């Protein structure tokens, strides 16, 4: 009994990417053939959707917020055609254009066959996990974000599953992960945590991971930094970018990223565990992502190997991919 899950980080389909999608609403517009083929290797595909999908709404009234991202409605069908099974909306852009745009995002994606997690009509709905199935295997997905608090769902209004992880892991999150573990063969916790443009996970993220694993998480996969971080014990601390139109930091190189393929395995009638990770080096051109080559590939290898070594993880190589063995 085995399962391979493709995991991608921040997928921003607004602004310049939105304009590209309006001209040509196809997966080819965003991703080169080799990237699409790598996604097709997986039984399930999951990513962080760093925008809303709607043609309605107004900008969230926060005078300190600088960036607002909204994709056209057709983006939902593009994600479905790409093979995406589920997206997390627990992040700092799900409410960029208000409650109506969030409602459209969930409706359009679900209508296209893409599940959503991490946001909902109220706090109970926002905190619900989803269960994805492939080959008879059930994968529960729990999504949470540690920012911004003003996007948090409440009993009265829609929003995201917000947790103040800097104050420690809240009881509701531990209970949610534990319940997901009882109802599925494996549990993925996907967390939007920490500040942008950092090269390693902050202290509160490092502190949260053992609690998530102890609660029943099989794998933890983070995002938010716009830069990939290292891999630890069953944890991808930050997956970096997947597609966007962002300015490039000359030292952190947020235009170079990774697509992660994680294989879960285990004996029959037992919980699955992640046993192997393959990280596919990517180059993010303006609104289009392709495989990295040459000096790009070498930079990614050096950066990822060093970041993993800081977390006590050894990195190998196989067929142009970077590997971690969790057996």
C-alpha positions in Angstrom: 0.0 0.0 0.0 1.7 3.2 -1.2 0.8 6.8 -2.1 2.8 9.5 -3.8 1.8 13.1 -3.2 3.0 16.1 -5.1 3.4 19.2 -2.9 3.9 22.7 -4.2 4.3 26.0 -2.3 3.0 29.5 -2.9 1.0 29.6 -6.1 0.1 33.2 -6.9 -2.3 33.5 -9.8 -3.1 37.2 -9.5 -1.6 40.4 -11.0 0.6 39.5 -14.0 -0.2 35.8 -13.8 -3.9 36.7 -13.9 -3.3 38.7 -17.1 -1.5 35.7 -18.7 -4.4 33.5 -17.7 -7.0 35.8 -19.2 -5.1 35.7 -22.5 -4.6 31.9 -22.4 -6.4 30.0 -19.6 -4.4 26.7 -19.9 -1.9 24.9 -17.7 0.7 25.4 -20.5 0.6 29.1 -19.9 1.9 28.7 -16.3 4.0 25.5 -16.4 6.4 23.9 -18.9 5.7 20.4 -20.1 8.3 18.8 -17.8 6.7 20.4 -14.7 3.3 19.1 -15.7 4.7 15.7 -16.3 6.3 15.6 -12.8 2.9 16.5 -11.3 1.3 13.7 -13.3 3.6 11.2 -11.5 1.8 11.7 -8.3 -1.4 10.1 -7.1 -2.5 13.4 -5.4 -1.5 17.0 -6.0 -1.7 19.7 -3.3 -0.6 23.3 -3.2 -1.0 26.6 -1.4 -3.2 29.0 -3.4 -1.8 32.4 -2.7 -4.8 34.4 -4.0 -8.6 34.4 -4.3 -10.3 33.3 -7.5 -13.2 35.7 -8.3 -14.2 38.7 -10.4 -16.0 40.2 -7.4 -15.1 42.0 -4.2 -13.2 44.9 -2.9 -9.8 45.1 -1.3 -9.6 44.2 2.4 -9.7 47.5 4.4 -6.3 47.2 6.1 -4.2 50.3 5.4 -1.0 48.4 6.2 -1.5 45.7 3.6 0.5 46.2 0.5 -0.4 43.3 -1.8 -3.8 42.1 -3.0 -4.0 39.0 -5.3 -7.0 37.9 -7.3 -7.2 35.4 -10.1 -9.9 35.3 -12.8 -12.6 32.6 -12.4 -11.1 30.5 -15.2 -8.1 29.8 -13.0 -10.1 27.2 -11.2 -10.4 25.1 -14.3 -6.7 25.6 -15.1 -5.8 24.1 -11.7 -8.2 21.2 -12.3 -6.6 20.6 -15.8 -3.2 20.7 -14.1 -4.3 17.8 -11.9 -4.5 19.6 -8.7 -6.7 17.7 -6.2 -6.7 20.2 -3.3 -5.5 23.7 -2.3 -5.1 25.3 1.0 -6.7 28.7 1.5 -5.3 29.1 5.0 -3.0 32.0 4.2 -2.7 35.8 4.1 -4.4 36.3 0.7 -7.6 34.3 0.9 -9.6 37.4 2.0 -7.8 40.0 -0.1 -11.0 40.9 -1.9 -13.4 40.2 1.0 -16.0 37.6 1.9 -17.7 37.4 -1.5 -14.4 36.7 -3.3 -13.6 34.0 -0.7 -17.0 32.4 -1.3 -16.4 32.5 -5.1 -13.0 30.9 -4.6 -14.4 27.9 -2.7 -17.4 27.5 -5.1 -15.4 27.8 -8.3 -12.7 25.4 -7.2 -15.1 22.8 -5.8 -17.2 23.0 -9.0 -14.0 22.4 -11.0 -13.3 19.3 -8.8 -10.5 20.9 -6.7 -11.0 20.5 -3.0 -10.3 23.3 -0.6 -9.2 23.4 3.0 -8.3 26.0 5.6 -11.1 28.5 5.0 -14.9 28.5 5.4 -18.1 30.2 6.2 -17.4 30.3 9.9 -14.7 29.1 12.3 -15.9 25.5 12.5 -16.0 25.2 8.8 -12.6 26.8 8.3 -11.0 24.4 10.8 -12.3 21.2 9.2 -9.9 18.8 7.6 -10.6 17.2 4.2 -9.9 13.6 3.2 -8.5 12.8 -0.2 -8.6 9.3 -1.6 -6.4 7.6 -4.2 -5.8 3.9 -4.7 -7.8 3.0 -1.7 -5.6 5.2 0.6 -7.2 8.0 2.6 -5.1 11.1 3.2 -6.4 13.7 5.6 -5.3 17.3 5.1 -5.3 19.9 7.9 -4.5 23.5 7.0 -3.7 26.4 9.3 -2.1 29.8 9.1 -0.4 32.0 11.8 -1.1 35.2 10.0 -3.0 37.5 9.6 -5.3 37.5 12.6 -7.8 39.8 10.9 -8.4 37.1 8.3 -9.4 34.6 11.0 -12.9 33.0 10.6 -15.2 33.5 13.6 -18.6 32.3 14.7 -20.1 35.2 12.9 -18.2 35.6 9.6 -16.1 33.6 7.1 -12.3 33.5 7.1 -9.3 31.2 7.5 -8.1 28.7 10.1 -5.9 31.0 12.1 -3.7 29.9 15.0 -1.4 32.0 17.1 1.5 29.5 16.8 3.9 32.0 18.4 2.0 31.4 21.6 2.3 27.7 21.2 0.0 25.1 19.5 -3.6 25.7 20.5 -5.6 22.8 21.9 -8.1 22.9 19.1 -5.3 22.2 16.5 -3.9 19.3 18.4 -7.4 17.8 18.8 -8.1 18.3 15.1 -4.9 16.6 14.0 -5.6 13.7 16.4 -9.1 13.3 15.0 -7.8 13.3 11.4 -5.3 10.6 12.3 -8.2 8.4 13.6 -10.1 8.8 10.3 -7.4 8.4 7.7 -4.4 6.3 6.7 -2.1 9.4 6.8 -2.3 13.0 7.8 -0.7 16.0 6.1 -0.6 19.3 8.0 0.0 22.2 5.7 0.9 25.4 7.5 1.3 29.0 6.3 3.8 30.2 8.9 6.6 32.6 9.6 7.6 35.9 7.8 8.4 36.4 4.1 11.9 36.2 2.6 13.7 34.2 5.3 16.3 31.6 4.7 15.4 29.3 7.6 12.4 28.5 9.8 11.8 30.8 12.8 11.8 29.6 16.4 8.1 29.3 16.7 7.8 27.1 13.6 10.6 24.8 14.8 8.8 24.6 18.2 5.4 23.7 16.6 6.6 20.8 14.5 7.2 18.2 17.3 3.7 19.0 18.7 2.1 18.4 15.3 3.9 15.1 14.8 3.0 14.0 18.4 -0.6 14.8 17.8 -0.7 12.5 14.8 0.6 14.3 11.7 2.3 12.0 9.3 3.9 14.8 7.3 4.2 18.6 7.9 4.6 20.9 4.9 5.0 24.6 5.3 4.9 27.7 3.1 5.0 31.5 3.5 8.7 32.5 3.2 8.7 32.6 -0.7 12.0 30.8 -0.3 12.4 27.1 0.2 13.9 25.9 3.6 15.4 22.6 4.6 13.7 19.3 5.4 13.7 17.7 8.8 12.0 14.7 10.4 8.9 14.2 8.3 8.8 18.0 7.8 9.2 20.3 4.8 9.7 23.6 6.6 8.9 25.8 3.6 8.3 24.8 0.0 9.0 28.2 -1.4 7.4 29.4 -4.6 5.6 27.5 -7.5 4.5 30.3 -9.9 4.3 34.1 -9.6 5.3 37.5 -11.0 7.4 38.6 -8.0 10.6 40.7 -8.0 13.7 38.6 -7.4 15.8 38.9 -4.3 19.4 38.7 -5.6 20.7 36.7 -2.6 17.7 34.6 -1.5 16.8 33.8 -5.2 13.0 33.4 -4.8 13.0 32.7 -8.5 14.5 29.2 -7.9 12.3 26.6 -6.2 11.4 23.0 -5.6 8.5 20.7 -6.4 8.2 18.0 -3.8 7.1 14.4 -4.4 6.6 12.5 -1.2 6.0 8.7 -1.2 4.1 7.2 1.7 4.2 3.5 2.4 3.4 0.9 5.0 2.1 -2.6 5.6 -1.6 -3.4 5.0 -3.9 -2.4 7.8 -1.3 0.0 9.3 -0.9 3.8 9.1 1.2 5.0 6.2 4.5 6.9 6.8 6.5 9.1 4.5 9.5 7.1 3.4 11.0 9.0 0.5 11.1 12.6 -0.7 12.2 13.8 -4.2 12.7 17.5 -4.7 12.5 18.7 -8.3 14.5 21.9 -8.9 12.5 24.6 -10.6 13.2 28.0 -12.2 10.4 30.6 -11.9 10.4 32.9 -14.9 7.9 35.7 -15.1 4.5 34.0 -14.7 5.9 30.7 -16.0 7.7 27.8 -14.2 10.1 25.3 -15.8 12.8 22.9 -14.7 16.1 24.4 -13.5 19.3 23.7 -15.4 23.0 24.3 -15.2 24.0 27.0 -12.7 20.3 27.3 -11.5 20.3 23.6 -10.6 23.7 23.8 -8.9 22.6 26.8 -6.8 19.4 24.9 -5.7 21.4 21.8 -4.8 23.9 23.8 -2.7 21.2 25.8 -1.0 18.9 22.8 -0.2 21.8 20.6 0.9 23.1 23.2 3.3 19.6 24.0 4.7 18.9 20.3 5.3 22.2 19.7 6.9 21.4 22.4 9.5 18.4 20.3 10.4 20.4 17.1 10.5 19.1 15.7 7.2 21.3 14.2 4.5 20.4 14.9 0.8 21.1 12.5 -2.0 20.7 12.8 -5.8 18.9 10.6 -8.3 18.0 11.3 -11.9 18.3 15.1 -11.7 16.4 15.2 -8.4 17.4 15.8 -4.8 16.3 13.1 -2.4 15.7 12.5 1.3 15.2 9.0 2.7 13.0 8.9 5.8 13.1 5.1 6.2 
